[in-house]
């Protein structure tokens, strides 16, 4: 047994899982003085997990993660699901060797304590990635799977799935309600982030707790519920894209529409549909502007297009969104003097034909404001053969969009949404205009209430936020400004 020379530490009642004597484990005896170097390794994952549970106090959260950037982003996104004030975050980082036969957790998750009960919140970065939380002694029940943003109350004996397997695994984390409250071990072996002496909304607090505000692999989680006025298109995308991705066996002998054309006026939700579709389906998502493929070097544009298709097929199921497709896919003139972009059109035609013949669930969505400019052969059946018009929103669509963007905003009770929608309809507002109206109206409210003046003279207090409300006049002023800017 090697003894370190760092100094003396007192360990009372500590049971080492790794150090045993042939006759007796001396460390189980109380009040034994030992050298610090006698501990040859850190506690295992299950022990650290217990340390984190013991430190939860109703104002803290423990995050168990194999990718801290990912879990931080998802924790911030779903922070309002945690209905306690978060003042401290313990992070249990699971390294590659932390689980037997597993390179990472089945999914990241958070645990917090409320009124004596312990709750798990799934922080999966894929909406379809669930984590099974159940007592392994009980019969399997798929309903016990916890998906992204969902919570589940933990019971003694519950196993938390740590890999794709569940039953018969000894590396699942087992939850047992701790018998004591002790932060010392958690402070020593887990990463700790502490927020200041204030208690704001959870999302703001979690943003302050997270280790950095740098780039993350998690993009804003747009879903179909974030889109208003396009219900018919959403249903079509569910049928032609999400169903084949989720139930491939049903469609294995059917030719799929892997090319989808979204066309219509600008700023009406085409790009948002692509992002939401990827999140709803769980598919890998890539987004390009068609102008990115244009280069002066001969053959480079075609090579870039081939590479995009290669990546999409390799990452299947995948969704690739190409905006402004008309900039590289205009009608070929048929003359002997071919345009510089005709080779790109030919390359797209070839790649889409090859994709059609394959069984790979790789979907390409092209968006344009000018369908009339596109090469007919490219938008024929078998290539971009499914055409979906994304129109200007009607009265009902404007109302849906307004309700989505105004959610949780401090709007006065006497504001008539119907009257606002009528004014928007008269001025031919699109979905982007509606979002702009709400933001502009909020600024109008701050000005009307003298909040900017308070900010300028440093007398603004967070209590003033409770006094902010957006009036009907604030919205009217915003509509007038945006209407003047429209062409």
Beta strands, then each sheet from edge to edge (+ up, - down):
strand 1: 8-11
strand 2: 32-35
strand 3: 60-65
strand 4: 88-93
strand 5: 109-114
strand 6: 117-122
strand 7: 131-135
strand 8: 145-146
strand 9: 151-153
strand 10: 158-160
strand 11: 173-174
strand 12: 191-194
strand 13: 259-263
strand 14: 284-289
strand 15: 318-323
strand 16: 362-368
strand 17: 386-389
sheet 1: 1+ 2-
sheet 2: 9+ 6- 5+ 3- 4- 12+
sheet 3: 8+ 7- 10+ 11-
sheet 4: 14+ 15+ 16+ 13+ 17+
end
